[in-house]
Amino acid sequence: IYKELSLLEYYFHRIICTETNIRKSMSSQEIKEIFTPSADKIDCIINPVDAIESALKECSQKDEIYIIGIHFFAPFIEKIFKNCFAIHKKTALSY
């Protein structure tokens, strides 16, 4: 995972490392240390909800946000996007 993760920094303008504190997950600082030490585009935001909200505030409509991790992120993602998918489903069904 270390080799693959370190390659990601070349594809993204900003990388936010966060942590779930579930089971044996890595800390945000451990994840950050996998990347190039001088990379200014890599930040740590410990709280996953704060990390996602920070990315959303900084992006434009043309930007894409990728949440890369394990399924333990699901509860945090649901807090922010809990009704987004239901809205699209209702709209699609109303046509």
C-alpha positions as CSV (number, residue, x, y, z in Angstrom):
1,I,0.0,0.0,0.0
2,Y,2.9,2.4,0.7
3,K,4.1,2.4,-2.9
4,E,0.6,2.8,-4.4
5,L,-0.3,5.5,-1.9
6,S,2.9,7.5,-2.5
7,L,2.1,7.6,-6.3
8,L,-1.2,9.4,-5.6
9,E,0.4,12.7,-4.8
10,Y,1.3,13.2,-8.5
11,Y,-2.4,13.0,-9.5
12,F,-3.9,15.3,-7.0
13,H,-3.6,19.1,-6.2
14,R,-4.4,18.5,-2.6
15,I,-4.3,15.5,-0.3
16,I,-5.9,15.5,3.1
17,C,-4.9,12.7,5.5
18,T,-7.4,11.8,8.2
19,E,-8.2,8.9,10.5
20,T,-11.1,6.9,11.7
21,N,-9.6,5.5,14.9
22,I,-11.4,2.3,14.2
23,R,-9.6,-1.0,14.8
24,K,-6.0,-0.9,13.6
25,S,-6.3,2.1,11.2
26,M,-3.3,4.3,10.6
27,S,-3.1,7.8,12.1
28,S,-3.2,10.8,9.8
29,Q,0.4,11.6,10.6
30,E,1.5,8.1,9.6
31,I,-0.3,8.4,6.3
32,K,1.2,11.8,5.6
33,E,4.7,10.5,6.2
34,I,4.2,8.1,3.3
35,F,4.3,11.1,0.9
36,T,7.2,13.3,-0.1
37,P,8.2,15.3,3.0
38,S,8.4,18.6,1.1
39,A,4.9,18.3,-0.4
40,D,3.0,21.4,0.6
41,K,-0.2,20.0,-0.8
42,I,-0.5,17.3,1.9
43,D,-2.4,18.2,5.1
44,C,-3.6,16.3,8.2
45,I,-7.1,16.9,9.4
46,I,-7.8,14.4,12.1
47,N,-11.6,14.5,12.1
48,P,-12.9,12.8,9.0
49,V,-16.0,15.0,8.8
50,D,-13.9,18.1,9.1
51,A,-11.6,16.8,6.4
52,I,-14.4,16.1,3.9
53,E,-16.1,19.5,4.7
54,S,-12.7,21.3,4.2
55,A,-12.4,19.6,0.7
56,L,-15.9,20.6,-0.2
57,K,-15.4,24.2,0.8
58,E,-12.3,24.5,-1.3
59,C,-13.5,22.8,-4.5
60,S,-15.3,24.3,-7.5
61,Q,-18.0,22.7,-9.5
62,K,-15.4,21.5,-12.0
63,D,-13.3,19.8,-9.3
64,E,-13.5,16.2,-8.2
65,I,-13.1,14.8,-4.7
66,Y,-11.9,11.3,-4.1
67,I,-12.3,9.6,-0.7
68,I,-9.8,6.8,-0.7
69,G,-9.8,4.5,2.2
70,I,-11.6,1.6,3.8
71,H,-15.3,1.0,4.5
72,F,-14.9,2.5,8.0
73,F,-15.3,5.9,6.3
74,A,-19.0,5.1,5.5
75,P,-20.5,6.6,8.8
76,F,-18.5,9.9,8.3
77,I,-19.5,10.1,4.6
78,E,-23.1,9.4,5.5
79,K,-23.2,12.4,7.9
80,I,-22.4,14.8,5.1
81,F,-24.0,13.2,2.1
82,K,-26.9,11.2,3.7
83,N,-29.7,12.6,1.6
84,C,-27.8,13.3,-1.7
85,F,-28.3,9.9,-3.2
86,A,-32.0,9.7,-2.1
87,I,-32.7,13.0,-3.9
88,H,-31.3,11.8,-7.2
89,K,-33.3,8.6,-6.8
90,K,-36.5,10.4,-6.2
91,T,-35.9,12.7,-9.2
92,A,-35.1,9.8,-11.5
93,L,-38.3,8.0,-10.4
94,S,-40.5,11.1,-11.0
95,Y,-39.8,11.2,-14.8
